[in-house]
Amino acid sequence: MQDLDRITQIPGLMGGKATIRGLRVSVGMIVEQIAAGRSIEALLTDYPYLEREDILQALRYAAWRAEEREIALAR
């Protein structure tokens, strides 16, 4: 996927999870926070070392991964 230059996967960092710019902030944590109703502004306040584009790329990466394969959901 193009335009995800802020998403990194480093084997020894956070168990190899996708992170933001090699920081100890996982894409999953960002997505969970947004899904729980936190705003981008609130995340930027709580994590001052993050930038708006970091959060937007985390959301794009999660959307791309969700489209990557089909998962059977409970009916």
mmCIF file of the N, C-alpha and C atoms, coordinates in Angstrom:
data_MODEL
# 
_entry.id   MODEL 
# 
loop_
_atom_site.group_PDB 
_atom_site.id 
_atom_site.type_symbol 
_atom_site.label_atom_id 
_atom_site.label_alt_id 
_atom_site.label_comp_id 
_atom_site.label_asym_id 
_atom_site.label_entity_id 
_atom_site.label_seq_id 
_atom_site.pdbx_PDB_ins_code 
_atom_site.Cartn_x 
_atom_site.Cartn_y 
_atom_site.Cartn_z 
_atom_site.occupancy 
_atom_site.B_iso_or_equiv 
_atom_site.pdbx_formal_charge 
_atom_site.auth_seq_id 
_atom_site.auth_comp_id 
_atom_site.auth_asym_id 
_atom_site.auth_atom_id 
_atom_site.pdbx_PDB_model_num 
ATOM 1   N N  . MET A 1 1  ? 0.857   -1.186  0.000  1.00 0.00 ? 1  MET A N  1 
ATOM 2   C CA . MET A 1 1  ? 0.000   0.000   0.000  1.00 0.00 ? 1  MET A CA 1 
ATOM 3   C C  . MET A 1 1  ? 0.885   1.226   0.000  1.00 0.00 ? 1  MET A C  1 
ATOM 4   N N  . GLN A 1 2  ? 0.590   2.143   -0.857 1.00 0.00 ? 2  GLN A N  1 
ATOM 5   C CA . GLN A 1 2  ? 1.395   3.359   -0.950 1.00 0.00 ? 2  GLN A CA 1 
ATOM 6   C C  . GLN A 1 2  ? 0.959   4.393   0.086  1.00 0.00 ? 2  GLN A C  1 
ATOM 7   N N  . ASP A 1 3  ? 1.764   5.381   0.298  1.00 0.00 ? 3  ASP A N  1 
ATOM 8   C CA . ASP A 1 3  ? 1.456   6.505   1.188  1.00 0.00 ? 3  ASP A CA 1 
ATOM 9   C C  . ASP A 1 3  ? 1.304   6.108   2.647  1.00 0.00 ? 3  ASP A C  1 
ATOM 10  N N  . LEU A 1 4  ? 1.991   5.062   3.074  1.00 0.00 ? 4  LEU A N  1 
ATOM 11  C CA . LEU A 1 4  ? 1.984   4.686   4.491  1.00 0.00 ? 4  LEU A CA 1 
ATOM 12  C C  . LEU A 1 4  ? 3.405   4.728   5.025  1.00 0.00 ? 4  LEU A C  1 
ATOM 13  N N  . ASP A 1 5  ? 4.073   5.837   4.793  1.00 0.00 ? 5  ASP A N  1 
ATOM 14  C CA . ASP A 1 5  ? 5.470   5.958   5.176  1.00 0.00 ? 5  ASP A CA 1 
ATOM 15  C C  . ASP A 1 5  ? 5.682   6.137   6.672  1.00 0.00 ? 5  ASP A C  1 
ATOM 16  N N  . ARG A 1 6  ? 4.621   6.327   7.436  1.00 0.00 ? 6  ARG A N  1 
ATOM 17  C CA . ARG A 1 6  ? 4.739   6.491   8.886  1.00 0.00 ? 6  ARG A CA 1 
ATOM 18  C C  . ARG A 1 6  ? 4.443   5.204   9.636  1.00 0.00 ? 6  ARG A C  1 
ATOM 19  N N  . ILE A 1 7  ? 3.985   4.179   8.926  1.00 0.00 ? 7  ILE A N  1 
ATOM 20  C CA . ILE A 1 7  ? 3.671   2.898   9.549  1.00 0.00 ? 7  ILE A CA 1 
ATOM 21  C C  . ILE A 1 7  ? 4.897   2.002   9.440  1.00 0.00 ? 7  ILE A C  1 
ATOM 22  N N  . THR A 1 8  ? 5.369   1.498   10.574 1.00 0.00 ? 8  THR A N  1 
ATOM 23  C CA . THR A 1 8  ? 6.567   0.666   10.597 1.00 0.00 ? 8  THR A CA 1 
ATOM 24  C C  . THR A 1 8  ? 6.272   -0.658  11.287 1.00 0.00 ? 8  THR A C  1 
ATOM 25  N N  . GLN A 1 9  ? 7.020   -1.679  10.899 1.00 0.00 ? 9  GLN A N  1 
ATOM 26  C CA . GLN A 1 9  ? 6.977   -2.970  11.574 1.00 0.00 ? 9  GLN A CA 1 
ATOM 27  C C  . GLN A 1 9  ? 8.413   -3.383  11.830 1.00 0.00 ? 9  GLN A C  1 
ATOM 28  N N  . ILE A 1 10 ? 8.770   -3.411  13.099 1.00 0.00 ? 10 ILE A N  1 
ATOM 29  C CA . ILE A 1 10 ? 10.128  -3.747  13.503 1.00 0.00 ? 10 ILE A CA 1 
ATOM 30  C C  . ILE A 1 10 ? 10.027  -4.997  14.375 1.00 0.00 ? 10 ILE A C  1 
ATOM 31  N N  . PRO A 1 11 ? 10.665  -6.105  13.970 1.00 0.00 ? 11 PRO A N  1 
ATOM 32  C CA . PRO A 1 11 ? 10.494  -7.368  14.688 1.00 0.00 ? 11 PRO A CA 1 
ATOM 33  C C  . PRO A 1 11 ? 10.677  -7.281  16.214 1.00 0.00 ? 11 PRO A C  1 
ATOM 34  N N  . GLY A 1 12 ? 11.628  -6.528  16.697 1.00 0.00 ? 12 GLY A N  1 
ATOM 35  C CA . GLY A 1 12 ? 11.887  -6.460  18.130 1.00 0.00 ? 12 GLY A CA 1 
ATOM 36  C C  . GLY A 1 12 ? 11.089  -5.411  18.877 1.00 0.00 ? 12 GLY A C  1 
ATOM 37  N N  . LEU A 1 13 ? 10.206  -4.721  18.197 1.00 0.00 ? 13 LEU A N  1 
ATOM 38  C CA . LEU A 1 13 ? 9.442   -3.635  18.819 1.00 0.00 ? 13 LEU A CA 1 
ATOM 39  C C  . LEU A 1 13 ? 7.967   -3.998  18.877 1.00 0.00 ? 13 LEU A C  1 
ATOM 40  N N  . MET A 1 14 ? 7.406   -4.009  20.061 1.00 0.00 ? 14 MET A N  1 
ATOM 41  C CA . MET A 1 14 ? 5.974   -4.272  20.253 1.00 0.00 ? 14 MET A CA 1 
ATOM 42  C C  . MET A 1 14 ? 5.561   -5.602  19.613 1.00 0.00 ? 14 MET A C  1 
ATOM 43  N N  . GLY A 1 15 ? 6.422   -6.591  19.693 1.00 0.00 ? 15 GLY A N  1 
ATOM 44  C CA . GLY A 1 15 ? 6.110   -7.904  19.148 1.00 0.00 ? 15 GLY A CA 1 
ATOM 45  C C  . GLY A 1 15 ? 5.934   -7.925  17.642 1.00 0.00 ? 15 GLY A C  1 
ATOM 46  N N  . GLY A 1 16 ? 6.513   -6.962  16.947 1.00 0.00 ? 16 GLY A N  1 
ATOM 47  C CA . GLY A 1 16 ? 6.411   -6.914  15.493 1.00 0.00 ? 16 GLY A CA 1 
ATOM 48  C C  . GLY A 1 16 ? 5.113   -6.312  14.984 1.00 0.00 ? 16 GLY A C  1 
ATOM 49  N N  . LYS A 1 17 ? 4.311   -5.749  15.889 1.00 0.00 ? 17 LYS A N  1 
ATOM 50  C CA . LYS A 1 17 ? 3.061   -5.105  15.469 1.00 0.00 ? 17 LYS A CA 1 
ATOM 51  C C  . LYS A 1 17 ? 3.367   -3.852  14.649 1.00 0.00 ? 17 LYS A C  1 
ATOM 52  N N  . ALA A 1 18 ? 2.393   -3.452  13.851 1.00 0.00 ? 18 ALA A N  1 
ATOM 53  C CA . ALA A 1 18 ? 2.530   -2.198  13.108 1.00 0.00 ? 18 ALA A CA 1 
ATOM 54  C C  . ALA A 1 18 ? 2.498   -1.045  14.107 1.00 0.00 ? 18 ALA A C  1 
ATOM 55  N N  . THR A 1 19 ? 3.472   -0.175  14.012 1.00 0.00 ? 19 THR A N  1 
ATOM 56  C CA . THR A 1 19 ? 3.572   0.969   14.912 1.00 0.00 ? 19 THR A CA 1 
ATOM 57  C C  . THR A 1 19 ? 3.685   2.262   14.114 1.00 0.00 ? 19 THR A C  1 
ATOM 58  N N  . ILE A 1 20 ? 3.616   3.348   14.839 1.00 0.00 ? 20 ILE A N  1 
ATOM 59  C CA . ILE A 1 20 ? 3.758   4.678   14.239 1.00 0.00 ? 20 ILE A CA 1 
ATOM 60  C C  . ILE A 1 20 ? 5.217   5.108   14.335 1.00 0.00 ? 20 ILE A C  1 
ATOM 61  N N  . ARG A 1 21 ? 5.848   5.291   13.204 1.00 0.00 ? 21 ARG A N  1 
ATOM 62  C CA . ARG A 1 21 ? 7.218   5.819   13.098 1.00 0.00 ? 21 ARG A CA 1 
ATOM 63  C C  . ARG A 1 21 ? 8.215   5.159   14.048 1.00 0.00 ? 21 ARG A C  1 
ATOM 64  N N  . GLY A 1 22 ? 8.044   3.871   14.312 1.00 0.00 ? 22 GLY A N  1 
ATOM 65  C CA . GLY A 1 22 ? 8.980   3.167   15.184 1.00 0.00 ? 22 GLY A CA 1 
ATOM 66  C C  . GLY A 1 22 ? 8.818   3.502   16.654 1.00 0.00 ? 22 GLY A C  1 
ATOM 67  N N  . LEU A 1 23 ? 7.774   4.220   16.993 1.00 0.00 ? 23 LEU A N  1 
ATOM 68  C CA . LEU A 1 23 ? 7.490   4.545   18.393 1.00 0.00 ? 23 LEU A CA 1 
ATOM 69  C C  . LEU A 1 23 ? 6.749   3.373   19.042 1.00 0.00 ? 23 LEU A C  1 
ATOM 70  N N  . ARG A 1 24 ? 6.634   3.382   20.317 1.00 0.00 ? 24 ARG A N  1 
ATOM 71  C CA . ARG A 1 24 ? 5.889   2.339   21.025 1.00 0.00 ? 24 ARG A CA 1 
ATOM 72  C C  . ARG A 1 24 ? 4.404   2.694   21.076 1.00 0.00 ? 24 ARG A C  1 
ATOM 73  N N  . VAL A 1 25 ? 3.883   3.031   19.920 1.00 0.00 ? 25 VAL A N  1 
ATOM 74  C CA . VAL A 1 25 ? 2.458   3.334   19.743 1.00 0.00 ? 25 VAL A CA 1 
ATOM 75  C C  . VAL A 1 25 ? 1.984   2.474   18.581 1.00 0.00 ? 25 VAL A C  1 
ATOM 76  N N  . SER A 1 26 ? 1.137   1.495   18.874 1.00 0.00 ? 26 SER A N  1 
ATOM 77  C CA . SER A 1 26 ? 0.700   0.591   17.809 1.00 0.00 ? 26 SER A CA 1 
ATOM 78  C C  . SER A 1 26 ? -0.481  1.174   17.036 1.00 0.00 ? 26 SER A C  1 
ATOM 79  N N  . VAL A 1 27 ? -0.583  0.745   15.791 1.00 0.00 ? 27 VAL A N  1 
ATOM 80  C CA . VAL A 1 27 ? -1.727  1.125   14.970 1.00 0.00 ? 27 VAL A CA 1 
ATOM 81  C C  . VAL A 1 27 ? -3.007  0.658   15.656 1.00 0.00 ? 27 VAL A C  1 
ATOM 82  N N  . GLY A 1 28 ? -2.977  -0.552  16.212 1.00 0.00 ? 28 GLY A N  1 
ATOM 83  C CA . GLY A 1 28 ? -4.145  -1.086  16.900 1.00 0.00 ? 28 GLY A CA 1 
ATOM 84  C C  . GLY A 1 28 ? -4.620  -0.206  18.035 1.00 0.00 ? 28 GLY A C  1 
ATOM 85  N N  . MET A 1 29 ? -3.701  0.347   18.813 1.00 0.00 ? 29 MET A N  1 
ATOM 86  C CA . MET A 1 29 ? -4.070  1.220   19.921 1.00 0.00 ? 29 MET A CA 1 
ATOM 87  C C  . MET A 1 29 ? -4.759  2.474   19.402 1.00 0.00 ? 29 MET A C  1 
ATOM 88  N N  . ILE A 1 30 ? -4.233  3.035   18.332 1.00 0.00 ? 30 ILE A N  1 
ATOM 89  C CA . ILE A 1 30 ? -4.840  4.228   17.739 1.00 0.00 ? 30 ILE A CA 1 
ATOM 90  C C  . ILE A 1 30 ? -6.264  3.920   17.276 1.00 0.00 ? 30 ILE A C  1 
ATOM 91  N N  . VAL A 1 31 ? -6.417  2.826   16.538 1.00 0.00 ? 31 VAL A N  1 
ATOM 92  C CA . VAL A 1 31 ? -7.731  2.455   16.007 1.00 0.00 ? 31 VAL A CA 1 
ATOM 93  C C  . VAL A 1 31 ? -8.711  2.163   17.147 1.00 0.00 ? 31 VAL A C  1 
ATOM 94  N N  . GLU A 1 32 ? -8.259  1.462   18.176 1.00 0.00 ? 32 GLU A N  1 
ATOM 95  C CA . GLU A 1 32 ? -9.124  1.178   19.333 1.00 0.00 ? 32 GLU A CA 1 
ATOM 96  C C  . GLU A 1 32 ? -9.603  2.467   19.994 1.00 0.00 ? 32 GLU A C  1 
ATOM 97  N N  . GLN A 1 33 ? -8.717  3.426   20.140 1.00 0.00 ? 33 GLN A N  1 
ATOM 98  C CA . GLN A 1 33 ? -9.078  4.694   20.768 1.00 0.00 ? 33 GLN A CA 1 
ATOM 99  C C  . GLN A 1 33 ? -10.119 5.452   19.940 1.00 0.00 ? 33 GLN A C  1 
ATOM 100 N N  . ILE A 1 34 ? -9.926  5.492   18.636 1.00 0.00 ? 34 ILE A N  1 
ATOM 101 C CA . ILE A 1 34 ? -10.891 6.162   17.755 1.00 0.00 ? 34 ILE A CA 1 
ATOM 102 C C  . ILE A 1 34 ? -12.235 5.431   17.806 1.00 0.00 ? 34 ILE A C  1 
ATOM 103 N N  . ALA A 1 35 ? -12.192 4.099   17.776 1.00 0.00 ? 35 ALA A N  1 
ATOM 104 C CA . ALA A 1 35 ? -13.428 3.305   17.826 1.00 0.00 ? 35 ALA A CA 1 
ATOM 105 C C  . ALA A 1 35 ? -14.176 3.503   19.151 1.00 0.00 ? 35 ALA A C  1 
ATOM 106 N N  . ALA A 1 36 ? -13.442 3.802   20.202 1.00 0.00 ? 36 ALA A N  1 
ATOM 107 C CA . ALA A 1 36 ? -14.055 4.027   21.508 1.00 0.00 ? 36 ALA A CA 1 
ATOM 108 C C  . ALA A 1 36 ? -14.625 5.437   21.644 1.00 0.00 ? 36 ALA A C  1 
ATOM 109 N N  . GLY A 1 37 ? -14.466 6.243   20.591 1.00 0.00 ? 37 GLY A N  1 
ATOM 110 C CA . GLY A 1 37 ? -15.052 7.577   20.604 1.00 0.00 ? 37 GLY A CA 1 
ATOM 111 C C  . GLY A 1 37 ? -14.094 8.715   20.877 1.00 0.00 ? 37 GLY A C  1 
ATOM 112 N N  . ARG A 1 38 ? -12.812 8.390   21.053 1.00 0.00 ? 38 ARG A N  1 
ATOM 113 C CA . ARG A 1 38 ? -11.818 9.456   21.258 1.00 0.00 ? 38 ARG A CA 1 
ATOM 114 C C  . ARG A 1 38 ? -11.635 10.218  19.959 1.00 0.00 ? 38 ARG A C  1 
ATOM 115 N N  . SER A 1 39 ? -11.443 11.493  20.062 1.00 0.00 ? 39 SER A N  1 
ATOM 116 C CA . SER A 1 39 ? -11.219 12.311  18.871 1.00 0.00 ? 39 SER A CA 1 
ATOM 117 C C  . SER A 1 39 ? -9.729  12.342  18.533 1.00 0.00 ? 39 SER A C  1 
ATOM 118 N N  . ILE A 1 40 ? -9.450  12.706  17.301 1.00 0.00 ? 40 ILE A N  1 
ATOM 119 C CA . ILE A 1 40 ? -8.053  12.873  16.898 1.00 0.00 ? 40 ILE A CA 1 
ATOM 120 C C  . ILE A 1 40 ? -7.398  13.930  17.761 1.00 0.00 ? 40 ILE A C  1 
ATOM 121 N N  . GLU A 1 41 ? -8.114  14.992  18.033 1.00 0.00 ? 41 GLU A N  1 
ATOM 122 C CA . GLU A 1 41 ? -7.558  16.072  18.858 1.00 0.00 ? 41 GLU A CA 1 
ATOM 123 C C  . GLU A 1 41 ? -7.190  15.574  20.257 1.00 0.00 ? 41 GLU A C  1 
ATOM 124 N N  . ALA A 1 42 ? -8.046  14.727  20.836 1.00 0.00 ? 42 ALA A N  1 
ATOM 125 C CA . ALA A 1 42 ? -7.768  14.183  22.166 1.00 0.00 ? 42 ALA A CA 1 
ATOM 126 C C  . ALA A 1 42 ? -6.522  13.301  22.141 1.00 0.00 ? 42 ALA A C  1 
ATOM 127 N N  . LEU A 1 43 ? -6.380  12.501  21.089 1.00 0.00 ? 43 LEU A N  1 
ATOM 128 C CA . LEU A 1 43 ? -5.187  11.661  20.972 1.00 0.00 ? 43 LEU A CA 1 
ATOM 129 C C  . LEU A 1 43 ? -3.926  12.506  20.828 1.00 0.00 ? 43 LEU A C  1 
ATOM 130 N N  . LEU A 1 44 ? -4.019  13.577  20.049 1.00 0.00 ? 44 LEU A N  1 
ATOM 131 C CA . LEU A 1 44 ? -2.861  14.449  19.869 1.00 0.00 ? 44 LEU A CA 1 
ATOM 132 C C  . LEU A 1 44 ? -2.477  15.137  21.171 1.00 0.00 ? 44 LEU A C  1 
ATOM 133 N N  . THR A 1 45 ? -3.459  15.420  22.007 1.00 0.00 ? 45 THR A N  1 
ATOM 134 C CA . THR A 1 45 ? -3.172  16.017  23.314 1.00 0.00 ? 45 THR A CA 1 
ATOM 135 C C  . THR A 1 45 ? -2.527  14.992  24.237 1.00 0.00 ? 45 THR A C  1 
ATOM 136 N N  . ASP A 1 46 ? -3.075  13.769  24.241 1.00 0.00 ? 46 ASP A N  1 
ATOM 137 C CA . ASP A 1 46 ? -2.551  12.710  25.118 1.00 0.00 ? 46 ASP A CA 1 
ATOM 138 C C  . ASP A 1 46 ? -1.176  12.211  24.691 1.00 0.00 ? 46 ASP A C  1 
ATOM 139 N N  . TYR A 1 47 ? -0.918  12.240  23.404 1.00 0.00 ? 47 TYR A N  1 
ATOM 140 C CA . TYR A 1 47 ? 0.351   11.763  22.844 1.00 0.00 ? 47 TYR A CA 1 
ATOM 141 C C  . TYR A 1 47 ? 0.968   12.887  22.013 1.00 0.00 ? 47 TYR A C  1 
ATOM 142 N N  . PRO A 1 48 ? 1.596   13.860  22.670 1.00 0.00 ? 48 PRO A N  1 
ATOM 143 C CA . PRO A 1 48 ? 2.087   15.051  21.960 1.00 0.00 ? 48 PRO A CA 1 
ATOM 144 C C  . PRO A 1 48 ? 3.159   14.760  20.910 1.00 0.00 ? 48 PRO A C  1 
ATOM 145 N N  . TYR A 1 49 ? 3.754   13.593  20.947 1.00 0.00 ? 49 TYR A N  1 
ATOM 146 C CA . TYR A 1 49 ? 4.767   13.234  19.951 1.00 0.00 ? 49 TYR A CA 1 
ATOM 147 C C  . TYR A 1 49 ? 4.137   12.668  18.677 1.00 0.00 ? 49 TYR A C  1 
ATOM 148 N N  . LEU A 1 50 ? 2.815   12.484  18.671 1.00 0.00 ? 50 LEU A N  1 
ATOM 149 C CA . LEU A 1 50 ? 2.119   12.060  17.459 1.00 0.00 ? 50 LEU A CA 1 
ATOM 150 C C  . LEU A 1 50 ? 1.689   13.281  16.655 1.00 0.00 ? 50 LEU A C  1 
ATOM 151 N N  . GLU A 1 51 ? 1.538   13.068  15.366 1.00 0.00 ? 51 GLU A N  1 
ATOM 152 C CA . GLU A 1 51 ? 1.053   14.111  14.472 1.00 0.00 ? 51 GLU A CA 1 
ATOM 153 C C  . GLU A 1 51 ? -0.249  13.633  13.832 1.00 0.00 ? 51 GLU A C  1 
ATOM 154 N N  . ARG A 1 52 ? -1.057  14.556  13.388 1.00 0.00 ? 52 ARG A N  1 
ATOM 155 C CA . ARG A 1 52 ? -2.340  14.220  12.767 1.00 0.00 ? 52 ARG A CA 1 
ATOM 156 C C  . ARG A 1 52 ? -2.167  13.179  11.662 1.00 0.00 ? 52 ARG A C  1 
ATOM 157 N N  . GLU A 1 53 ? -1.156  13.339  10.828 1.00 0.00 ? 53 GLU A N  1 
ATOM 158 C CA . GLU A 1 53 ? -0.937  12.394  9.727  1.00 0.00 ? 53 GLU A CA 1 
ATOM 159 C C  . GLU A 1 53 ? -0.625  10.992  10.239 1.00 0.00 ? 53 GLU A C  1 
ATOM 160 N N  . ASP A 1 54 ? 0.007   10.875  11.412 1.00 0.00 ? 54 ASP A N  1 
ATOM 161 C CA . ASP A 1 54 ? 0.248   9.555   12.009 1.00 0.00 ? 54 ASP A CA 1 
ATOM 162 C C  . ASP A 1 54 ? -1.079  8.833   12.242 1.00 0.00 ? 54 ASP A C  1 
ATOM 163 N N  . ILE A 1 55 ? -2.035  9.538   12.807 1.00 0.00 ? 55 ILE A N  1 
ATOM 164 C CA . ILE A 1 55 ? -3.338  8.943   13.127 1.00 0.00 ? 55 ILE A CA 1 
ATOM 165 C C  . ILE A 1 55 ? -4.100  8.618   11.849 1.00 0.00 ? 55 ILE A C  1 
ATOM 166 N N  . LEU A 1 56 ? -4.077  9.517   10.888 1.00 0.00 ? 56 LEU A N  1 
ATOM 167 C CA . LEU A 1 56 ? -4.768  9.277   9.625  1.00 0.00 ? 56 LEU A CA 1 
ATOM 168 C C  . LEU A 1 56 ? -4.180  8.071   8.893  1.00 0.00 ? 56 LEU A C  1 
ATOM 169 N N  . GLN A 1 57 ? -2.865  7.937   8.916  1.00 0.00 ? 57 GLN A N  1 
ATOM 170 C CA . GLN A 1 57 ? -2.248  6.775   8.275  1.00 0.00 ? 57 GLN A CA 1 
ATOM 171 C C  . GLN A 1 57 ? -2.575  5.492   9.024  1.00 0.00 ? 57 GLN A C  1 
ATOM 172 N N  . ALA A 1 58 ? -2.658  5.549   10.334 1.00 0.00 ? 58 ALA A N  1 
ATOM 173 C CA . ALA A 1 58 ? -3.048  4.365   11.110 1.00 0.00 ? 58 ALA A CA 1 
ATOM 174 C C  . ALA A 1 58 ? -4.444  3.906   10.703 1.00 0.00 ? 58 ALA A C  1 
ATOM 175 N N  . LEU A 1 59 ? -5.346  4.835   10.515 1.00 0.00 ? 59 LEU A N  1 
ATOM 176 C CA . LEU A 1 59 ? -6.704  4.497   10.095 1.00 0.00 ? 59 LEU A CA 1 
ATOM 177 C C  . LEU A 1 59 ? -6.725  3.945   8.670  1.00 0.00 ? 59 LEU A C  1 
ATOM 178 N N  . ARG A 1 60 ? -5.937  4.529   7.773  1.00 0.00 ? 60 ARG A N  1 
ATOM 179 C CA . ARG A 1 60 ? -5.864  4.018   6.403  1.00 0.00 ? 60 ARG A CA 1 
ATOM 180 C C  . ARG A 1 60 ? -5.270  2.610   6.379  1.00 0.00 ? 60 ARG A C  1 
ATOM 181 N N  . TYR A 1 61 ? -4.247  2.391   7.182  1.00 0.00 ? 61 TYR A N  1 
ATOM 182 C CA . TYR A 1 61 ? -3.618  1.072   7.253  1.00 0.00 ? 61 TYR A CA 1 
ATOM 183 C C  . TYR A 1 61 ? -4.618  0.036   7.776  1.00 0.00 ? 61 TYR A C  1 
ATOM 184 N N  . ALA A 1 62 ? -5.355  0.374   8.810  1.00 0.00 ? 62 ALA A N  1 
ATOM 185 C CA . ALA A 1 62 ? -6.342  -0.556  9.373  1.00 0.00 ? 62 ALA A CA 1 
ATOM 186 C C  . ALA A 1 62 ? -7.437  -0.864  8.354  1.00 0.00 ? 62 ALA A C  1 
ATOM 187 N N  . ALA A 1 63 ? -7.886  0.137   7.623  1.00 0.00 ? 63 ALA A N  1 
ATOM 188 C CA . ALA A 1 63 ? -8.909  -0.075  6.603  1.00 0.00 ? 63 ALA A CA 1 
ATOM 189 C C  . ALA A 1 63 ? -8.372  -0.981  5.503  1.00 0.00 ? 63 ALA A C  1 
ATOM 190 N N  . TRP A 1 64 ? -7.148  -0.759  5.088  1.00 0.00 ? 64 TRP A N  1 
ATOM 191 C CA . TRP A 1 64 ? -6.528  -1.588  4.058  1.00 0.00 ? 64 TRP A CA 1 
ATOM 192 C C  . TRP A 1 64 ? -6.420  -3.029  4.535  1.00 0.00 ? 64 TRP A C  1 
ATOM 193 N N  . ARG A 1 65 ? -5.984  -3.238  5.776  1.00 0.00 ? 65 ARG A N  1 
ATOM 194 C CA . ARG A 1 65 ? -5.862  -4.599  6.309  1.00 0.00 ? 65 ARG A CA 1 
ATOM 195 C C  . ARG A 1 65 ? -7.220  -5.271  6.430  1.00 0.00 ? 65 ARG A C  1 
ATOM 196 N N  . ALA A 1 66 ? -8.244  -4.519  6.771  1.00 0.00 ? 66 ALA A N  1 
ATOM 197 C CA . ALA A 1 66 ? -9.580  -5.089  6.901  1.00 0.00 ? 66 ALA A CA 1 
ATOM 198 C C  . ALA A 1 66 ? -10.105 -5.556  5.550  1.00 0.00 ? 66 ALA A C  1 
ATOM 199 N N  . GLU A 1 67 ? -9.720  -4.890  4.477  1.00 0.00 ? 67 GLU A N  1 
ATOM 200 C CA . GLU A 1 67 ? -10.155 -5.264  3.142  1.00 0.00 ? 67 GLU A CA 1 
ATOM 201 C C  . GLU A 1 67 ? -9.301  -6.379  2.546  1.00 0.00 ? 67 GLU A C  1 
ATOM 202 N N  . GLU A 1 68 ? -8.201  -6.688  3.193  1.00 0.00 ? 68 GLU A N  1 
ATOM 203 C CA . GLU A 1 68 ? -7.238  -7.634  2.664  1.00 0.00 ? 68 GLU A CA 1 
ATOM 204 C C  . GLU A 1 68 ? -7.760  -9.064  2.606  1.00 0.00 ? 68 GLU A C  1 
ATOM 205 N N  . ARG A 1 69 ? -8.634  -9.450  3.549  1.00 0.00 ? 69 ARG A N  1 
ATOM 206 C CA . ARG A 1 69 ? -9.159  -10.817 3.564  1.00 0.00 ? 69 ARG A CA 1 
ATOM 207 C C  . ARG A 1 69 ? -10.537 -10.837 4.173  1.00 0.00 ? 69 ARG A C  1 
ATOM 208 N N  . GLU A 1 70 ? -11.255 -11.864 3.855  1.00 0.00 ? 70 GLU A N  1 
ATOM 209 C CA . GLU A 1 70 ? -12.610 -11.996 4.397  1.00 0.00 ? 70 GLU A CA 1 
ATOM 210 C C  . GLU A 1 70 ? -12.556 -12.714 5.736  1.00 0.00 ? 70 GLU A C  1 
ATOM 211 N N  . ILE A 1 71 ? -13.353 -12.247 6.664  1.00 0.00 ? 71 ILE A N  1 
ATOM 212 C CA . ILE A 1 71 ? -13.444 -12.852 7.978  1.00 0.00 ? 71 ILE A CA 1 
ATOM 213 C C  . ILE A 1 71 ? -14.898 -13.175 8.225  1.00 0.00 ? 71 ILE A C  1 
ATOM 214 N N  . ALA A 1 72 ? -15.183 -14.402 8.634  1.00 0.00 ? 72 ALA A N  1 
ATOM 215 C CA . ALA A 1 72 ? -16.570 -14.776 8.923  1.00 0.00 ? 72 ALA A CA 1 
ATOM 216 C C  . ALA A 1 72 ? -17.010 -14.119 10.226 1.00 0.00 ? 72 ALA A C  1 
ATOM 217 N N  . LEU A 1 73 ? -18.100 -13.386 10.161 1.00 0.00 ? 73 LEU A N  1 
ATOM 218 C CA . LEU A 1 73 ? -18.617 -12.703 11.340 1.00 0.00 ? 73 LEU A CA 1 
ATOM 219 C C  . LEU A 1 73 ? -19.824 -13.452 11.882 1.00 0.00 ? 73 LEU A C  1 
ATOM 220 N N  . ALA A 1 74 ? -20.031 -13.353 13.175 1.00 0.00 ? 74 ALA A N  1 
ATOM 221 C CA . ALA A 1 74 ? -21.198 -13.977 13.791 1.00 0.00 ? 74 ALA A CA 1 
ATOM 222 C C  . ALA A 1 74 ? -22.460 -13.298 13.260 1.00 0.00 ? 74 ALA A C  1 
ATOM 223 N N  . ARG A 1 75 ? -23.495 -14.083 13.056 1.00 0.00 ? 75 ARG A N  1 
ATOM 224 C CA . ARG A 1 75 ? -24.756 -13.514 12.542 1.00 0.00 ? 75 ARG A CA 1 
ATOM 225 C C  . ARG A 1 75 ? -25.680 -13.190 13.669 1.00 0.00 ? 75 ARG A C  1 
# 
